[in-house]
Amino acid sequence: MEEGIKDFFGKTWNQTEVDDHVVDRIKYAKSVIDIGCGFNPYKEYNHNLTGVDIVNEQADEVCDILDFDTMGLKYDVAICYGILHFNSYDWIRERLEWAVNNTKPNGEILIKVNPSKKEDQAEELRTSDVVWFNRWNHGLAEHFADIYNLEVWNWREWRNPHDNSLRLKFDYRKVGHGII
């Protein structure tokens, strides 16, 4: 399962998006973790950002986030853009749980997922060995919010300019703690 992701992101993937909303949320944060950071594009907007990626050498740490040692640090913001729609529900839940457990009580988790079918993606993804999870919708976001005592806010839909496939972008914040 992991090999398909490593192969795809290590050899094929070359897209980088900088979302103004993410920049706004991280620019004053004291600590940020970008899970699945790819080419680490948000690093220039916050020098206290740690980018972790399973394969990309531009990350600060190259490893699966589950193997990353925070050395006890809790983050103000966790970015999970384009990482939580692979493999399985359990695989996604483990990584989301890591983000929840490693953000501060008033922390935010910024999410971008792809709810579209693999067949509707760009050719390089359709023909890859990546295992695709296309069950994301507002109900699943709320399901995880219920499990981890989070609030879903700032829900929006966005079309990828490369292949016009739908993306869902939303933020989680821990219930009872407002925005940082």
C-alpha positions as CSV (number, residue, x, y, z in Angstrom):
1,M,0.0,0.0,0.0
2,E,2.7,2.5,1.0
3,E,4.9,1.6,-2.0
4,G,2.2,2.8,-4.4
5,I,2.2,6.2,-2.7
6,K,6.0,6.4,-2.5
7,D,6.3,5.5,-6.1
8,F,3.7,8.0,-7.3
9,F,4.8,10.9,-5.2
10,G,8.5,10.1,-5.7
11,K,8.4,9.7,-9.5
12,T,5.3,11.3,-11.0
13,W,3.7,14.0,-8.9
14,N,4.8,17.5,-9.6
15,Q,1.9,19.8,-8.7
16,T,2.2,22.4,-6.0
17,E,-0.6,24.7,-4.9
18,V,-0.3,27.5,-2.4
19,D,-3.7,28.3,-0.8
20,D,-4.1,31.8,0.4
21,H,-6.3,30.5,3.3
22,V,-3.5,28.3,4.5
23,V,-1.0,31.2,4.3
24,D,-3.4,33.3,6.4
25,R,-3.9,30.6,9.0
26,I,-0.1,29.9,9.4
27,K,1.6,33.3,9.0
28,Y,1.4,34.1,12.7
29,A,1.4,30.6,14.2
30,K,4.3,29.8,16.5
31,S,4.4,26.2,15.3
32,V,3.1,24.5,12.2
33,I,3.4,20.9,10.9
34,D,2.7,20.2,7.2
35,I,1.8,16.6,6.9
36,G,2.6,15.3,3.4
37,C,4.2,18.6,2.5
38,G,5.5,17.6,-0.9
39,F,7.8,20.3,-2.2
40,N,7.3,22.2,1.2
41,P,5.7,25.3,-0.4
42,Y,4.4,26.8,2.8
43,K,7.9,26.9,4.5
44,E,8.5,30.4,3.0
45,Y,5.4,31.7,4.8
46,N,6.3,30.5,8.3
47,H,9.9,29.6,9.3
48,N,8.5,27.7,12.3
49,L,6.9,25.2,9.9
50,T,8.1,21.6,9.8
51,G,7.3,19.8,6.6
52,V,7.1,16.0,6.8
53,D,6.7,13.9,3.6
54,I,7.0,10.2,2.9
55,V,9.3,10.7,0.0
56,N,10.0,14.3,-1.1
57,E,13.6,15.4,-0.2
58,Q,12.4,19.1,0.0
59,A,10.7,18.1,3.3
60,D,12.3,18.9,6.6
61,E,11.8,15.2,7.5
62,V,11.4,12.4,5.1
63,C,9.2,9.7,6.8
64,D,5.6,8.7,7.3
65,I,4.0,11.1,9.8
66,L,3.4,8.1,12.2
67,D,7.1,7.7,12.5
68,F,7.9,11.4,13.1
69,D,9.1,12.3,16.6
70,T,7.7,15.6,17.7
71,M,10.0,15.6,20.8
72,G,6.9,16.6,22.8
73,L,6.1,19.7,20.7
74,K,2.4,20.4,20.1
75,Y,1.6,22.5,17.0
76,D,-0.7,25.5,16.6
77,V,-1.6,24.4,13.0
78,A,-1.4,21.1,11.2
79,I,-1.8,21.2,7.4
80,C,-3.1,18.0,5.7
81,Y,-3.5,19.1,2.1
82,G,-3.8,16.2,-0.3
83,I,-2.8,13.4,2.0
84,L,-6.0,12.1,3.5
85,H,-7.6,10.5,0.5
86,F,-5.4,7.5,0.0
87,N,-5.5,3.8,1.1
88,S,-8.3,3.2,3.5
89,Y,-10.5,4.6,6.2
90,D,-8.2,3.2,8.9
91,W,-5.1,4.6,7.2
92,I,-6.7,8.0,7.0
93,R,-8.0,7.9,10.6
94,E,-4.5,7.0,12.0
95,R,-3.0,10.1,10.3
96,L,-5.8,12.4,11.3
97,E,-5.6,11.1,14.9
98,W,-1.9,11.9,14.8
99,A,-2.7,15.4,13.8
100,V,-5.3,15.8,16.5
101,N,-3.0,14.4,19.2
102,N,-0.1,16.6,18.2
103,T,-1.9,20.0,18.0
104,K,-2.5,22.3,20.9
105,P,-5.9,22.5,22.6
106,N,-6.7,25.6,20.5
107,G,-5.1,24.1,17.4
108,E,-6.4,23.9,13.9
109,I,-6.1,21.2,11.3
110,L,-6.4,22.4,7.7
111,I,-7.7,19.7,5.3
112,K,-7.9,19.3,1.5
113,V,-9.2,16.0,0.2
114,N,-10.2,14.7,-3.2
115,P,-13.6,13.1,-3.2
116,S,-13.6,12.2,-6.9
117,K,-13.2,8.7,-8.3
118,K,-9.8,7.6,-9.3
119,E,-11.1,7.1,-12.9
120,D,-11.9,10.9,-13.0
121,Q,-8.4,12.0,-12.2
122,A,-5.5,13.0,-14.5
123,E,-4.0,10.1,-16.4
124,E,-0.9,9.8,-14.3
125,L,-3.0,9.1,-11.3
126,R,-5.5,6.9,-13.0
127,T,-2.7,4.6,-14.2
128,S,-0.7,4.6,-11.0
129,D,-0.7,1.9,-8.2
130,V,-2.0,4.4,-5.7
131,V,-5.0,3.1,-3.7
132,W,-7.7,5.7,-3.8
133,F,-10.2,6.6,-1.1
134,N,-13.1,8.6,-2.7
135,R,-15.7,8.6,0.1
136,W,-15.0,12.1,1.4
137,N,-18.1,14.3,1.9
138,H,-19.4,16.6,4.5
139,G,-20.8,13.7,6.4
140,L,-17.4,11.9,6.7
141,A,-15.8,15.2,7.8
142,E,-18.5,15.5,10.6
143,H,-18.0,11.8,11.5
144,F,-14.3,12.4,12.2
145,A,-15.3,15.6,14.0
146,D,-17.5,13.6,16.3
147,I,-14.9,11.0,17.0
148,Y,-12.2,13.6,17.9
149,N,-14.3,16.4,19.4
150,L,-13.6,18.8,16.6
151,E,-15.7,21.4,14.8
152,V,-15.8,21.5,11.0
153,W,-15.6,25.1,9.8
154,N,-14.8,27.0,6.6
155,W,-16.1,24.3,4.3
156,R,-15.5,25.0,0.6
157,E,-15.3,23.3,-2.7
158,W,-12.5,23.9,-5.2
159,R,-11.7,22.6,-8.7
160,N,-8.2,21.6,-9.5
161,P,-7.1,23.6,-12.5
162,H,-4.9,20.7,-13.8
163,D,-7.8,18.2,-14.3
164,N,-10.9,20.0,-13.1
165,S,-11.6,17.4,-10.4
166,L,-13.3,18.5,-7.2
167,R,-11.5,19.1,-4.0
168,L,-13.0,19.7,-0.6
169,K,-11.3,22.1,1.7
170,F,-12.2,22.6,5.3
171,D,-10.7,23.2,8.7
172,Y,-11.1,21.4,12.0
173,R,-10.7,23.2,15.3
174,K,-10.9,21.6,18.7
175,V,-14.3,22.2,20.2
176,G,-14.5,24.9,22.9
177,H,-11.2,26.6,22.0
178,G,-12.0,29.1,19.2
179,I,-9.5,30.2,16.6
180,I,-5.9,30.9,17.3
